[in-house]
Amino acid sequence: MIADSPPAIVIAAPVVAARQLQGPSAGPQTPAPSPPADKPGWRARLKDKGVELTFSYVSESAASITGGRDGGAAYTQQLLASAAIDTGKAFGLDGGKIIATIIHRKGEDLTATRLGNLFEVQELFGGGQDLRPAELSYEQKLNGGKTALKFGLYHTGDDFATLPSGCQFQNFAFCPRPTTLFYNSGFSGFPIPRWGLRVRQEIAPNLTVTVAAFEVNAFRAQTGAGWKLAPRFDSFVLPVELGWKTGQAVSGLPGLVRIGALVDTTDRADVRDDVNGDSYVLSGLAPAMRQERWSAWAMAEKMVVRFGAGDRGLSLFGTATLSDRHTARVPIFVSGGFVARGLWDSRPKDNFGLGLVYARVNPRITDRQHDQVALGQNVAVQTHEVSGEIFYGWQATRQLLLRPNLQYIHRVGATNLYPDALVAGATIKFIF
């Protein structure tokens, strides 16, 4: 990640029918009795009553092959338990859904301990290494489903700036959404929830507008702070987004476009200027305080070749974000790539993909760092970082996914201080 104030040296790391064949009829006869039906399990019975339970284990491992600040390996994991309640089946309140989720995370972050790059090579790491609630929310659909209201303790990123292919990657720059939105504002993502309210309205077929307000509460991200649920309404993140779906016919090539922006009302120090507009490093004055900060994004994903039914096909994706030059740490971020799902009939659930990311550290931070160097301070001057990832996801069973990957990082930490890094990674996911 990029430091916000002049440090000694700054390269800290901050994310589904088989056809039945019947023989010829043997003529009229008494039919054989049918075998007794299997009694559904307790989870199936609960689902019939409107309660769907999910349990999962996910791990992400990463090992530095070469480059970066140091060699080594790291492992991190997550256990999740979630309940989704259909209030129509459970209570007779049609169109409603309650979600309650808790998670437990523990492990080590290779980026922080060994590499020193901008974006974690294990997106799973973070969000407090502990047991914590990740969501407690209620959503109600109205107007025949064209209007959806959601409120509670959940994540800005559940509804904004997200593409389907993002979390196929292990690098935090792709999964679950552009990382710069976290770096540059109070935008929140799983599993760090914020109290918020969201309204989504379908304004035309396949065209929606979404607006929301969320508290800004970075404290809840700290280890041990997840159960401190009291809201803080002294500042807010206010996002708005237009979403457009294309190619929604059964045999079509589906696509998605999202264009949005947000304002964060939190006071934030300028990354370079003092109260007079000069470099605070040189003047010795306090940094100027900015009363608002903003970010904007545009992203799209489109299937361009279909391999079979459902989501089997080759999809291209791209994302760009731009943020406030006075306060953003990484104001320019561009990513793109592809994901191919179900290329082979024999492996309809496997996928593979390639993604690239360019991230520009705020040029005004670069200017500040040059000023620090001029004063004799031991500071690494940051400009940009480029990273890439290639992966293959092997759906071994219905419950088990194995996804090895390779990641390459050019200009580690946005400097030339360390050699380019090559990292081998692996994601294991088991859904109970």
ABEGO torsion letter per residue (X at the ends): XBBABBBABBBBBXXXXBBBBBBBBAEBBBBBBBBBBBBBBAAAAAAAAGBBBBBBBBBBBBBBABEEABBEBBBBBBBBBBBBBBAAAAAGBBGBBBBBBBBBBBEBBAAAAAAGBABBABAABEGEBBBBBABBBBBBBBGGGABBBBBEBBBAAAABGBBAAAAABABAAAOABBAAAAAABABBBOABBBBBBBBBBBABBGBBBBBBBBBBBAAAABBGAAABABBBAABBBBBBBBBBBBGABAABBBBBBBBBBBBBABBBBBAABBAAGBBAAAAGBBBBBBABBBBBBBBBBBBABBAEBEABEBBBBBBBBBBBAAABABABBBBBEBBBBGABAABAABBBBBBBBBBBBBAAAAAAAAAAAAAGBBBBBBBBBBBBBBBBBBBABAABBBBBBBBBBBGBGGBAABBBBBBBBBBBBBBX
